[in-house]
């Protein structure tokens, strides 16, 4: 009899649990469904709390197999800000800056043409740049051009070249540009240091530079404005372009080029923004320097190619430097015959 009672009580308890538990589960499910419906209005997909933890990296159980700084941060919100800056203002304004400078240079050339010598060349040549000067200059110039071209592909290629070349060809071009950019960057930084050490003594500011700036170097009026070995415009390019911007793009370039020094993504994003802005300004300034040193001024390119300039050219463009050079023993000039031999020797 007792066994039957115990069995009956046990069966009743089981039946009661089977009735109560589903009701609690159903109530919990109903409550959860209501919560989800409510959250759907403010947190679509009900994933905001999860992704907030993922973005913040605060979840103690959130980890990856990669070890290092920020390895536990699976999604970084600042990356979207960086992307919008790079593909937005930097690309748009930077591109128009370069195009605008090119248009101004073209308009100036159409208006004034090449700056010609006012006097007849004497045939006597003065050494302006020695072999070391030219080697350092061309090393920095060639590496700069490679960085500029590949940098333009990297920054603007998606907007300009991709629609023309298509995805496959542009992908190869972008990969090539990125690798060239990475390897040439340190070369440019080294050449910039050599360039600074070589030419800094002749780029120190002088009082007569203020007069050169006030008269705009005579570019608009054609007025003769004396200067030293380098005029005020060249000095501005040296200090603002080569030195200041050269340091900025080199330092930020090293931050981007060598992530193995454990700099975080936030620092690299900031470095990339600064690098892009400085590089665009650097390229825009370089266009003026390249124009004046090649097409814009008669005899300027030959000075850096051969190292020699005509005496008349030295007087008209760098009178103070000419007077200083002519005052030295021998004057630094060579005879017309020797100048002709130098010229012919360069050709061969």
QUIUR-V362574 format. One record per backbone hydrogen bond with DSSP energy under -1.0 kcal/mol. NH is the residue of the N-H (numbers start at 1). CO is the residue of the C=O. Records with the same first field share a line. If there is no record, write none. Layout:
NH = CO  CO
This chain:
5 = 1
6 = 2
7 = 3
8 = 4
9 = 5
10 = 6
11 = 7
12 = 8
13 = 9
14 = 10
15 = 11
16 = 12
17 = 13
18 = 14
19 = 15
20 = 16
21 = 17
24 = 20
25 = 21
26 = 22
27 = 23
28 = 24
29 = 25
30 = 26
31 = 27
32 = 28
33 = 29
34 = 30
35 = 31
36 = 32
37 = 33
38 = 34
39 = 35
40 = 36
43 = 39
46 = 43
51 = 47
52 = 48
53 = 49
54 = 50
55 = 51
56 = 52
57 = 53
62 = 59
71 = 68
73 = 70
79 = 76
80 = 77
82 = 78
83 = 79
84 = 80
85 = 81
86 = 82
87 = 83
90 = 85
92 = 88
93 = 89
94 = 90
95 = 91
96 = 92
97 = 93
98 = 94
99 = 95
100 = 96
101 = 97
102 = 98
103 = 99
104 = 100
105 = 101
106 = 102
107 = 103
108 = 104
109 = 105
110 = 106
111 = 107
112 = 108
113 = 109
115 = 296
125 = 334
126 = 309
127 = 332
128 = 307
129 = 307
134 = 130
135 = 131
136 = 132
137 = 133
138 = 134
139 = 135
140 = 136
141 = 137
142 = 138
143 = 139
144 = 140
145 = 141
146 = 142
147 = 143
148 = 144
149 = 145
150 = 146
151 = 147
152 = 148
153 = 149
154 = 150
155 = 151
156 = 152
157 = 153
159 = 156
160 = 156
161 = 157
162 = 157
165 = 161
166 = 162
170 = 166
171 = 167
172 = 168
173 = 169
174 = 170
175 = 171
176 = 172
177 = 173
178 = 174
179 = 175
180 = 176
181 = 177
182 = 178
183 = 179
184 = 180
185 = 181
188 = 184
189 = 185
190 = 186
191 = 187
192 = 188
193 = 189
194 = 190
195 = 191
196 = 192
197 = 193
198 = 194
199 = 195
200 = 196
203 = 200
209 = 206
210 = 207
212 = 208
213 = 209
214 = 210
215 = 211
216 = 213
217 = 212
218 = 215
219 = 216
222 = 218
235 = 231
236 = 232
237 = 233
238 = 234
239 = 235
240 = 236
242 = 237
243 = 238
244 = 239
245 = 240
246 = 241
247 = 243
248 = 244
249 = 245
250 = 246
251 = 247
252 = 248
253 = 249
254 = 250
255 = 251
256 = 252
257 = 253
258 = 254
261 = 258
262 = 259
268 = 264
269 = 265
270 = 266
271 = 267
272 = 268
273 = 269
274 = 270
275 = 271
276 = 272
277 = 273
278 = 274
279 = 275
280 = 276
281 = 277
282 = 278
283 = 279
284 = 280
285 = 281
286 = 282
287 = 283
289 = 285
290 = 286
291 = 287
292 = 288
293 = 289
294 = 291
296 = 291
298 = 115
300 = 297
303 = 299
304 = 300
305 = 301
306 = 302
309 = 126
311 = 124
314 = 310
315 = 311
316 = 312
317 = 313
318 = 314
320 = 227
321 = 227
322 = 318
323 = 319
324 = 320
325 = 321
326 = 322
327 = 323
328 = 325
331 = 328
334 = 125
339 = 335
340 = 336
341 = 337
342 = 338
343 = 339
344 = 340
345 = 341
346 = 342
347 = 343
348 = 344
